[in-house]
Amino acid sequence: MGDPVLVPLTTGAAMEWQERALCAQTDPEAFFPEKGGSTRDAKRVCLSCDVRGECLEYALENDERFGIWGGLSERERRRLKKQAV
C-alpha cells in the first residue's frame, strides 16, 4: 500500500461556484473592509450574484471569520450560526 493521497476540499467541482461569483470580477477590497468600514458595496454585488447561496454555505462550513460571504458580514454569519443551534 502506498501513502494516502489527500485531496483538498477546495478543488474541482466543490469550488466551481467561485468561477461564476460576481465578486471575482470586482474589487476584492470591498469584500474585506477594514474594521468599521462599509459593507454596502459588497452586499450590493452579492444581491445580484447567482452563487450567493453556495458562497454563504462555504463560509459557514469553513468558519470564514473575515469578509463578506454570501451577502453577510462576519457578525451576521455568527448570528445565523447561533440561530441554527
N, CA, C and O atoms as CSV, one atom per row, in Angstrom:
chain,resi,resn,atom,element,x,y,z
A,1,MET,N,N,0.834,-1.195,0.000
A,1,MET,CA,C,0.000,0.000,0.000
A,1,MET,C,C,0.868,1.243,0.000
A,1,MET,O,O,1.849,1.331,0.738
A,2,GLY,N,N,0.500,2.196,-0.829
A,2,GLY,CA,C,1.224,3.456,-0.881
A,2,GLY,C,C,0.693,4.438,0.146
A,2,GLY,O,O,-0.251,4.147,0.880
A,3,ASP,N,N,1.303,5.580,0.181
A,3,ASP,CA,C,0.853,6.646,1.074
A,3,ASP,C,C,-0.508,7.148,0.628
A,3,ASP,O,O,-0.787,7.182,-0.571
A,4,PRO,N,N,-1.368,7.542,1.574
A,4,PRO,CA,C,-2.674,8.083,1.190
A,4,PRO,C,C,-2.517,9.412,0.466
A,4,PRO,O,O,-1.603,10.190,0.741
A,5,VAL,N,N,-3.425,9.649,-0.457
A,5,VAL,CA,C,-3.426,10.902,-1.208
A,5,VAL,C,C,-4.497,11.801,-0.611
A,5,VAL,O,O,-5.673,11.439,-0.569
A,6,LEU,N,N,-4.087,12.960,-0.157
A,6,LEU,CA,C,-5.034,13.924,0.410
A,6,LEU,C,C,-5.477,14.887,-0.678
A,6,LEU,O,O,-4.650,15.495,-1.356
A,7,VAL,N,N,-6.775,15.020,-0.837
A,7,VAL,CA,C,-7.329,15.928,-1.833
A,7,VAL,C,C,-8.001,17.073,-1.096
A,7,VAL,O,O,-8.941,16.844,-0.334
A,8,PRO,N,N,-7.542,18.296,-1.305
A,8,PRO,CA,C,-8.169,19.434,-0.630
A,8,PRO,C,C,-9.640,19.567,-1.015
A,8,PRO,O,O,-10.017,19.300,-2.156
A,9,LEU,N,N,-10.455,19.975,-0.069
A,9,LEU,CA,C,-11.874,20.159,-0.338
A,9,LEU,C,C,-12.140,21.341,-1.254
A,9,LEU,O,O,-13.237,21.468,-1.798
A,10,THR,N,N,-11.167,22.194,-1.430
A,10,THR,CA,C,-11.370,23.403,-2.219
A,10,THR,C,C,-10.930,23.238,-3.661
A,10,THR,O,O,-10.492,24.204,-4.286
A,11,THR,N,N,-11.039,22.024,-4.205
A,11,THR,CA,C,-10.666,21.807,-5.589
A,11,THR,C,C,-11.846,21.257,-6.365
A,11,THR,O,O,-12.851,20.839,-5.791
A,12,GLY,N,N,-11.704,21.264,-7.676
A,12,GLY,CA,C,-12.684,20.637,-8.546
A,12,GLY,C,C,-14.067,21.237,-8.455
A,12,GLY,O,O,-14.240,22.442,-8.271
A,13,ALA,N,N,-15.050,20.359,-8.590
A,13,ALA,CA,C,-16.447,20.777,-8.641
A,13,ALA,C,C,-16.901,21.466,-7.358
A,13,ALA,O,O,-17.812,22.293,-7.387
A,14,ALA,N,N,-16.272,21.129,-6.235
A,14,ALA,CA,C,-16.671,21.730,-4.969
A,14,ALA,C,C,-16.515,23.248,-4.987
A,14,ALA,O,O,-17.254,23.951,-4.298
A,15,MET,N,N,-15.578,23.753,-5.753
A,15,MET,CA,C,-15.330,25.196,-5.792
A,15,MET,C,C,-15.711,25.817,-7.128
A,15,MET,O,O,-15.383,26.977,-7.379
A,16,GLU,N,N,-16.383,25.085,-7.975
A,16,GLU,CA,C,-16.780,25.580,-9.291
A,16,GLU,C,C,-17.604,26.865,-9.208
A,16,GLU,O,O,-17.535,27.714,-10.096
A,17,TRP,N,N,-18.371,26.996,-8.149
A,17,TRP,CA,C,-19.218,28.177,-7.983
A,17,TRP,C,C,-18.395,29.461,-7.957
A,17,TRP,O,O,-18.878,30.512,-8.377
A,18,GLN,N,N,-17.159,29.386,-7.469
A,18,GLN,CA,C,-16.337,30.593,-7.363
A,18,GLN,C,C,-16.047,31.209,-8.727
A,18,GLN,O,O,-15.892,32.425,-8.837
A,19,GLU,N,N,-15.974,30.389,-9.755
A,19,GLU,CA,C,-15.716,30.900,-11.095
A,19,GLU,C,C,-16.881,31.745,-11.599
A,19,GLU,O,O,-16.692,32.615,-12.450
A,20,ARG,N,N,-18.082,31.496,-11.082
A,20,ARG,CA,C,-19.272,32.241,-11.510
A,20,ARG,C,C,-19.614,33.388,-10.560
A,20,ARG,O,O,-20.569,34.126,-10.801
A,21,ALA,N,N,-18.847,33.542,-9.492
A,21,ALA,CA,C,-19.133,34.559,-8.480
A,21,ALA,C,C,-18.837,35.965,-9.017
A,21,ALA,O,O,-17.796,36.204,-9.629
A,22,LEU,N,N,-19.759,36.870,-8.780
A,22,LEU,CA,C,-19.576,38.261,-9.220
A,22,LEU,C,C,-18.420,38.940,-8.504
A,22,LEU,O,O,-17.786,39.833,-9.067
A,23,CYS,N,N,-18.137,38.534,-7.275
A,23,CYS,CA,C,-17.054,39.164,-6.526
A,23,CYS,C,C,-15.701,38.920,-7.195
A,23,CYS,O,O,-14.771,39.708,-7.022
A,24,ALA,N,N,-15.590,37.842,-7.949
A,24,ALA,CA,C,-14.340,37.547,-8.646
A,24,ALA,C,C,-14.075,38.557,-9.753
A,24,ALA,O,O,-12.954,38.672,-10.248
A,25,GLN,N,N,-15.112,39.284,-10.135
A,25,GLN,CA,C,-14.998,40.280,-11.197
A,25,GLN,C,C,-14.994,41.700,-10.638
A,25,GLN,O,O,-15.070,42.669,-11.392
A,26,THR,N,N,-14.906,41.819,-9.321
A,26,THR,CA,C,-14.984,43.124,-8.659
A,26,THR,C,C,-13.752,43.341,-7.787
A,26,THR,O,O,-12.920,42.450,-7.620
A,27,ASP,N,N,-13.661,44.522,-7.249
A,27,ASP,CA,C,-12.555,44.870,-6.361
A,27,ASP,C,C,-12.640,44.058,-5.073
A,27,ASP,O,O,-13.595,44.224,-4.315
A,28,PRO,N,N,-11.670,43.186,-4.804
A,28,PRO,CA,C,-11.731,42.358,-3.594
A,28,PRO,C,C,-11.690,43.159,-2.295
A,28,PRO,O,O,-12.146,42.682,-1.255
A,29,GLU,N,N,-11.150,44.361,-2.352
A,29,GLU,CA,C,-11.087,45.213,-1.157
A,29,GLU,C,C,-12.480,45.468,-0.583
A,29,GLU,O,O,-12.637,45.590,0.632
A,30,ALA,N,N,-13.485,45.549,-1.445
A,30,ALA,CA,C,-14.850,45.819,-0.996
A,30,ALA,C,C,-15.373,44.696,-0.110
A,30,ALA,O,O,-16.215,44.938,0.755
A,31,PHE,N,N,-14.890,43.476,-0.309
A,31,PHE,CA,C,-15.391,42.325,0.428
A,31,PHE,C,C,-14.646,42.069,1.727
A,31,PHE,O,O,-15.041,41.218,2.525
A,32,PHE,N,N,-13.577,42.804,1.930
A,32,PHE,CA,C,-12.792,42.694,3.166
A,32,PHE,C,C,-12.490,44.095,3.698
A,32,PHE,O,O,-11.333,44.512,3.761
A,33,PRO,N,N,-13.559,44.821,4.082
A,33,PRO,CA,C,-13.352,46.192,4.568
A,33,PRO,C,C,-12.619,46.200,5.910
A,33,PRO,O,O,-12.654,45.231,6.669
A,34,GLU,N,N,-11.963,47.314,6.170
A,34,GLU,CA,C,-11.306,47.476,7.467
A,34,GLU,C,C,-12.377,47.550,8.550
A,34,GLU,O,O,-13.536,47.853,8.268
A,35,LYS,N,N,-11.987,47.276,9.774
A,35,LYS,CA,C,-12.934,47.301,10.885
A,35,LYS,C,C,-13.665,48.638,10.908
A,35,LYS,O,O,-13.041,49.699,10.908
A,36,GLY,N,N,-14.978,48.575,10.929
A,36,GLY,CA,C,-15.801,49.773,10.930
A,36,GLY,C,C,-16.086,50.314,9.545
A,36,GLY,O,O,-16.851,51.268,9.400
A,37,GLY,N,N,-15.469,49.708,8.501
A,37,GLY,CA,C,-15.682,50.153,7.126
A,37,GLY,C,C,-17.030,49.694,6.600
A,37,GLY,O,O,-17.664,48.810,7.177
A,38,SER,N,N,-17.455,50.287,5.521
A,38,SER,CA,C,-18.753,49.988,4.933
A,38,SER,C,C,-18.745,48.650,4.195
A,38,SER,O,O,-17.781,48.304,3.511
A,39,THR,N,N,-19.834,47.914,4.350
A,39,THR,CA,C,-20.014,46.655,3.631
A,39,THR,C,C,-21.064,46.806,2.527
A,39,THR,O,O,-21.395,45.844,1.835
A,40,ARG,N,N,-21.570,48.004,2.376
A,40,ARG,CA,C,-22.681,48.270,1.460
A,40,ARG,C,C,-22.385,47.858,0.022
A,40,ARG,O,O,-23.209,47.193,-0.605
A,41,ASP,N,N,-21.223,48.241,-0.514
A,41,ASP,CA,C,-20.904,47.932,-1.908
A,41,ASP,C,C,-20.798,46.427,-2.142
A,41,ASP,O,O,-21.292,45.915,-3.147
A,42,ALA,N,N,-20.161,45.727,-1.222
A,42,ALA,CA,C,-20.018,44.275,-1.354
A,42,ALA,C,C,-21.381,43.590,-1.298
A,42,ALA,O,O,-21.667,42.703,-2.102
A,43,LYS,N,N,-22.204,43.995,-0.369
A,43,LYS,CA,C,-23.523,43.386,-0.234
A,43,LYS,C,C,-24.394,43.655,-1.456
A,43,LYS,O,O,-25.209,42.816,-1.838
A,44,ARG,N,N,-24.225,44.811,-2.062
A,44,ARG,CA,C,-24.968,45.137,-3.279
A,44,ARG,C,C,-24.589,44.173,-4.406
A,44,ARG,O,O,-25.455,43.722,-5.156
A,45,VAL,N,N,-23.305,43.861,-4.524
A,45,VAL,CA,C,-22.844,42.899,-5.533
A,45,VAL,C,C,-23.443,41.526,-5.229
A,45,VAL,O,O,-23.923,40.840,-6.131
A,46,CYS,N,N,-23.413,41.135,-3.977
A,46,CYS,CA,C,-23.934,39.822,-3.576
A,46,CYS,C,C,-25.416,39.655,-3.914
A,46,CYS,O,O,-25.850,38.565,-4.287
A,47,LEU,N,N,-26.184,40.721,-3.786
A,47,LEU,CA,C,-27.625,40.633,-4.037
A,47,LEU,C,C,-27.953,40.124,-5.433
A,47,LEU,O,O,-28.967,39.453,-5.623
A,48,SER,N,N,-27.111,40.434,-6.410
A,48,SER,CA,C,-27.402,40.006,-7.781
A,48,SER,C,C,-26.535,38.828,-8.223
A,48,SER,O,O,-26.493,38.507,-9.410
A,49,CYS,N,N,-25.855,38.191,-7.297
A,49,CYS,CA,C,-24.951,37.084,-7.630
A,49,CYS,C,C,-25.710,35.754,-7.640
A,49,CYS,O,O,-26.458,35.448,-6.711
A,50,ASP,N,N,-25.509,34.972,-8.698
A,50,ASP,CA,C,-26.192,33.687,-8.855
A,50,ASP,C,C,-25.710,32.615,-7.883
A,50,ASP,O,O,-26.420,31.638,-7.645
A,51,VAL,N,N,-24.529,32.779,-7.326
A,51,VAL,CA,C,-23.972,31.742,-6.448
A,51,VAL,C,C,-23.922,32.190,-4.985
A,51,VAL,O,O,-23.117,31.688,-4.201
A,52,ARG,N,N,-24.764,33.111,-4.641
A,52,ARG,CA,C,-24.791,33.642,-3.275
A,52,ARG,C,C,-24.999,32.542,-2.236
A,52,ARG,O,O,-24.341,32.542,-1.195
A,53,GLY,N,N,-25.897,31.613,-2.506
A,53,GLY,CA,C,-26.170,30.520,-1.574
A,53,GLY,C,C,-24.965,29.619,-1.365
A,53,GLY,O,O,-24.640,29.255,-0.234
A,54,GLU,N,N,-24.303,29.261,-2.463
A,54,GLU,CA,C,-23.117,28.410,-2.364
A,54,GLU,C,C,-22.010,29.118,-1.593
A,54,GLU,O,O,-21.288,28.500,-0.811
A,55,CYS,N,N,-21.889,30.404,-1.821
A,55,CYS,CA,C,-20.876,31.209,-1.149
A,55,CYS,C,C,-21.125,31.238,0.358
A,55,CYS,O,O,-20.205,31.028,1.149
A,56,LEU,N,N,-22.354,31.494,0.744
A,56,LEU,CA,C,-22.695,31.531,2.166
A,56,LEU,C,C,-22.492,30.157,2.803
A,56,LEU,O,O,-21.962,30.056,3.910
A,57,GLU,N,N,-22.907,29.114,2.115
A,57,GLU,CA,C,-22.730,27.757,2.618
A,57,GLU,C,C,-21.245,27.454,2.836
A,57,GLU,O,O,-20.867,26.879,3.856
A,58,TYR,N,N,-20.417,27.842,1.882
A,58,TYR,CA,C,-18.975,27.633,2.000
A,58,TYR,C,C,-18.432,28.358,3.232
A,58,TYR,O,O,-17.673,27.785,4.013
A,59,ALA,N,N,-18.824,29.616,3.399
A,59,ALA,CA,C,-18.330,30.410,4.526
A,59,ALA,C,C,-18.738,29.812,5.860
A,59,ALA,O,O,-17.945,29.800,6.801
A,60,LEU,N,N,-19.958,29.317,5.953
A,60,LEU,CA,C,-20.432,28.731,7.204
A,60,LEU,C,C,-19.741,27.404,7.489
A,60,LEU,O,O,-19.356,27.133,8.627
A,61,GLU,N,N,-19.583,26.578,6.458
A,61,GLU,CA,C,-18.936,25.276,6.646
A,61,GLU,C,C,-17.453,25.407,6.972
A,61,GLU,O,O,-16.891,24.566,7.673
A,62,ASN,N,N,-16.819,26.463,6.462
A,62,ASN,CA,C,-15.383,26.643,6.658
A,62,ASN,C,C,-15.050,27.681,7.710
A,62,ASN,O,O,-13.893,28.073,7.864
A,63,ASP,N,N,-16.059,28.122,8.430
A,63,ASP,CA,C,-15.885,29.070,9.524
A,63,ASP,C,C,-15.076,30.297,9.101
A,63,ASP,O,O,-14.150,30.715,9.795
A,64,GLU,N,N,-15.441,30.861,7.954
A,64,GLU,CA,C,-14.777,32.077,7.481
A,64,GLU,C,C,-15.055,33.192,8.473
A,64,GLU,O,O,-16.213,33.491,8.763
A,65,ARG,N,N,-14.020,33.800,8.988
A,65,ARG,CA,C,-14.173,34.812,10.030
A,65,ARG,C,C,-14.015,36.238,9.532
A,65,ARG,O,O,-14.257,37.190,10.274
A,66,PHE,N,N,-13.613,36.388,8.283
A,66,PHE,CA,C,-13.389,37.730,7.747
A,66,PHE,C,C,-14.099,37.888,6.415
A,66,PHE,O,O,-14.229,36.934,5.648
A,67,GLY,N,N,-14.548,39.085,6.153
A,67,GLY,CA,C,-15.095,39.419,4.853
A,67,GLY,C,C,-16.582,39.179,4.710
A,67,GLY,O,O,-17.254,38.652,5.597
A,68,ILE,N,N,-17.063,39.591,3.550
A,68,ILE,CA,C,-18.464,39.411,3.188
A,68,ILE,C,C,-18.550,38.146,2.351
A,68,ILE,O,O,-17.869,38.024,1.333
A,69,TRP,N,N,-19.374,37.217,2.770
A,69,TRP,CA,C,-19.574,35.950,2.072
A,69,TRP,C,C,-21.073,35.723,1.959
A,69,TRP,O,O,-21.786,35.776,2.961
A,70,GLY,N,N,-21.552,35.472,0.758
A,70,GLY,CA,C,-22.980,35.208,0.586
A,70,GLY,C,C,-23.847,36.373,1.002
A,70,GLY,O,O,-25.016,36.186,1.341
A,71,GLY,N,N,-23.302,37.557,0.983
A,71,GLY,CA,C,-24.062,38.748,1.334
A,71,GLY,C,C,-24.121,39.054,2.818
A,71,GLY,O,O,-24.813,39.984,3.231
A,72,LEU,N,N,-23.405,38.285,3.626
A,72,LEU,CA,C,-23.435,38.501,5.068
A,72,LEU,C,C,-22.049,38.836,5.619
A,72,LEU,O,O,-21.036,38.321,5.146
A,73,SER,N,N,-22.025,39.695,6.613
A,73,SER,CA,C,-20.783,40.052,7.299
A,73,SER,C,C,-20.434,38.962,8.308
A,73,SER,O,O,-21.209,38.031,8.530
A,74,GLU,N,N,-19.274,39.092,8.905
A,74,GLU,CA,C,-18.850,38.137,9.932
A,74,GLU,C,C,-19.885,38.066,11.065
A,74,GLU,O,O,-20.287,36.983,11.490
A,75,ARG,N,N,-20.294,39.216,11.529
A,75,ARG,CA,C,-21.263,39.281,12.636
A,75,ARG,C,C,-22.590,38.629,12.238
A,75,ARG,O,O,-23.182,37.892,13.027
A,76,GLU,N,N,-23.047,38.895,11.034
A,76,GLU,CA,C,-24.314,38.317,10.575
A,76,GLU,C,C,-24.218,36.796,10.431
A,76,GLU,O,O,-25.181,36.083,10.716
A,77,ARG,N,N,-23.066,36.302,9.992
A,77,ARG,CA,C,-22.881,34.850,9.882
A,77,ARG,C,C,-22.847,34.205,11.265
A,77,ARG,O,O,-23.416,33.130,11.460
A,78,ARG,N,N,-22.188,34.848,12.222
A,78,ARG,CA,C,-22.169,34.316,13.595
A,78,ARG,C,C,-23.587,34.231,14.154
A,78,ARG,O,O,-23.964,33.236,14.773
A,79,ARG,N,N,-24.355,35.277,13.930
A,79,ARG,CA,C,-25.730,35.313,14.413
A,79,ARG,C,C,-26.559,34.188,13.766
A,79,ARG,O,O,-27.352,33.525,14.436
A,80,LEU,N,N,-26.364,33.990,12.475
A,80,LEU,CA,C,-27.068,32.936,11.750
A,80,LEU,C,C,-26.709,31.556,12.297
A,80,LEU,O,O,-27.577,30.697,12.452
A,81,LYS,N,N,-25.420,31.351,12.589
A,81,LYS,CA,C,-24.986,30.064,13.145
A,81,LYS,C,C,-25.597,29.822,14.532
A,81,LYS,O,O,-25.991,28.702,14.856
A,82,LYS,N,N,-25.669,30.877,15.338
A,82,LYS,CA,C,-26.257,30.731,16.684
A,82,LYS,C,C,-27.729,30.384,16.588
A,82,LYS,O,O,-28.229,29.582,17.376
A,83,GLN,N,N,-28.430,30.976,15.634
A,83,GLN,CA,C,-29.857,30.704,15.461
A,83,GLN,C,C,-30.091,29.262,15.023
A,83,GLN,O,O,-31.116,28.667,15.356
A,84,ALA,N,N,-29.144,28.703,14.279
A,84,ALA,CA,C,-29.276,27.346,13.760
A,84,ALA,C,C,-29.089,26.287,14.846
A,84,ALA,O,O,-29.510,25.142,14.681
A,85,VAL,N,N,-28.463,26.671,15.947
A,85,VAL,CA,C,-28.160,25.701,17.013
A,85,VAL,C,C,-29.358,25.433,17.867
A,85,VAL,O,O,-29.280,24.644,18.809
